[in-house]
């Protein structure tokens, strides 16, 4: 079994004018450490300790600060695009920086002739040796995304797996959605791209309404319910992504948006298990 891990990269001095401009419409979650340059080392170590990728492809959104010691990590292919597109709620062009990292990474996987593409977001930490192989064994469909509670979004995307049989089909369906990420969120685009039926429906049915009144909020929930019902994907069997609470003693899990206390608990368990 061969798989490629993909991720994105953005990091800057939190006090820089560029960082303030980029993040002014974005709500930041978790401890500031997860957005820092040094966190890359912890992210990389969690992959090396728990997974066995053939390669790791990281797409950099023209970040002013790059990960350090890349020359000592032959697994990593680091590719920089020519601009910082921004977050999906406030971006330039058709795609946000995060979405571009998925499209770049998956295209790389197509040309590496691998069996699976696995995305691990830059603020995610993994727990459990063989976590990816364990999830792959439990896959009943060709796509597996994180489970999302409620009706805010249909799925989570900080850790997901695609089988090679759907690489090009998935890319084609995502590229075929005309709306920008700010109009149809990446989570919704992924649910649409997972299903031939959803892909055949007019995409205006899934445009993001302005959530400034009760009617718009009801429409938003109905849209999400339809995407969950008709989406052609599995959900990860291990927790947690951005869901809480976290049982740090689980054999397998992943999480993002870690708070200072959560990071402390994670590394305490990792150290104890070594």
N, C-alpha and C positions, 0 to 999 in steps of 0.2 A: 504494500500500500504506500503510495507516494502522495504527499500533500504539500501545498504551498501555503504559508501563512502571509496574509496581507495586513497592512495597517496604514495609518496616516501619521503625519507629524506637523504640529504647529507649536512653537514655543517662542516667547519673547520676554524681555524685561517687563514685569507687571506694571512698572511705573512709566513705561515708554508711551509716547503720544500715539503710536501706531496701535499698541495693545488696547489703549483706552478707546480709540475709535472703533476698533474691530468688535469689542465686547460690550459696547454701550447698550445694545438691545438684547443682550444675552444674559440669562440667569446662570450664574456659576454654582456648581454643586461640588461638595467635597472639600477636602483640605487643599490649600494652595500647592502643597508639595506634589500633587498628582499632575499639575500643569508645569512643573519645573523641569529643567534640563536633566537633573540628576535622577529623576524618576525613571528615565529610560533604562538605566542600568537594572533597576528592580524589575521592570517589565520584561526586559530581555532575559534576566535570570529565571524568572518564573516560567518562561517558555522553554528555556534550555533544560530546566529541572523536570518539567512535566510533559514535554512534547518532543517529537522527532521530525520536524519539517525538513524537506529537501532544501528549501530556501525560504527566506523571509524578505518580502518586498515591501518597502516603506515609501510612500509617496509624500513628499514634503511640499507644503503649500508656501514655498518661497519664504520660509521662516528665517528670522534674523539670527536665531540660535539653533544650531544643529546638535544632534546627539554627539557625545564625545567618544573617542576610541573606536570609531567605526572600522578602522584598519585592523583592529584586533577581533573583528566579528565577521569571519568569512561567510557565514550564513546569510548576512544581510546584503541586499541590493538596495541602495538608497538613491531615489530619483526625485529631483526637484522640478516642479513646474514653474512657470514664469510669473506667477502672481499668487497672492493670498486671496482666494475667492470669498472667504468668510464662512460664517455659520449658516445653517439652512434657514434660519429666520431673518437673515440679513446678509445677502450675498450678491456678488457680481456674476454676470453670465447666467447660463442655464442651470449650472450645478454648483452646489456648495463644495467647500474643500473636502469634507468627509466623503461626499458622494464621488468626487473625482478620485479619491484614494481607492475606493471600491472598484470603480471602472478600470483604473490603471492596474490594480492588483489582479483582478480577475482576467483581464486581457493578457497579463504576464503569465498567469497560470495556464491559460489556453495554449500558449506557445512553449510551455515547459512540459507538455504532455503528461500532466499529473492526474491522479485519480480524484482528488478533492481540493477545493479551495476553502481555506479557513480564515475568517477575519477575526483579528483580536485588536480591539481599539487600544489606543496608546495609553489610556488610563486604567486598563483592565489588568487584574492579577489573576492567575490561574492557581488552583490547588488540586493536587492529585496526579501522580505520574500515570500517564496513559489516559488523561481526561478526554483528549480528542478521539483517540481510538475507541474509548468506551462509548462516546456519543455516536460515533459512526456505526458501531455495531447495533445501536438501538434505532437507527434511522429506518423508517418504513417508506419514506418519500425521498425525493432527490434534493430537497432543500430543508434545512433545519435552522430556525431562528429562535431567539429568546422568547419565552412566554411573557406576555404582558397582561397584568391584571386590569380589570375595568375596561372602559371604553374610550380612553384618551388616545391611545395608539393601538393598532392591531398586533404589533409585535415589537420585540427589541432587536437591536442590531450591533451591540457591542461585541458579541461573540456569535458567529454563525458559520454554517457549513453548507457548501454546495457540491453536489456530485458532478463529475465531468460531463455526464449526459445532458446536463442543463446549462452548462457554461454559456454557450453561444446563444441559446434560446433566451436565457435570462437577460443577457446583455442586449439582445435585439429588442426585447420587450421594454426594458428600461429606456433605451435610446428612443423607442417609439412613442414614449409619453412626451407630449409637446410642452406641458406645463413646467415651469421652473420649480425648484425645490421649495421655494417659499409659498407656492400655490398648492402643490401636492407634496407633502412631506416625504422624505426618503423612506420612512416606515411604510407609508401608504403605497409608495411606488413599488416597494418590494413585494407587498401583498398582491398588488395588481399583476406584477410580472410573474408571480408564482402560479397564476391561473390563466388558462386560455379564455375562460368565460369572462373573468374580470377584465382581461386585456381587450376583449371584443366590445365591451360596454363603452359608451361615450365617457371620456375622462372627466368631463365637466361635472359628472355625478359625484366626483370625489374631490372637487376643489375645496380648499380649506375655507370655511365660512368665518366671517368676523364674529368672534365669540362675545358680542356686546349685548346680546339679549337672549331670552329664554328660548325662543324659536330656533335661533342659530345653534345654540348648545344642543338642542334636541336633534337637529339635523346632523350635527357633528357625531353624536353618539350612534345614530342610525347608520351613517356612513361606515363608522368603525365596526359596528356589528356585522354589516354585510361583508366587509373585507375579512373579518375573522371567520365568518361562516363559509365563505366561498374560496378562501385562500388555499392554495395547493401545497402546503408546507407542514412539516412536523415542528414541534417546539422542543427545545432542549430539555433533557430529563433531569439535569442538575440545575441548581440555582446559580446565581441570583440576578446578575446584571445590576440594574438599578433598584430591584425589589428588595424590600427589607421586611423582617429582620434576617440576619445572616447567622447560620449555625457554623461557626468556624471549625468545628470538629467533624463536619461532613467529610467523607472520603474524597468527593469531587465537588468543586464549585468554581465559579468565577464571579467577580464583582467589579463594578466601576463606581466612580463618584465616592471613593472611600474617604471617610472622615478621619481625623487624626486618631480617634479612639479605635476605629475599625482597622486602620493600618497597623496600629500597635497590636491589636488582637491577632491579626493575620500573621504578622512576623513572629509573634510569640509562639503560635502553634507550629509554624514552619521550623523555628529554631528547636522546639521541643521534639519534633519528629526526626530531625537530622541525627 
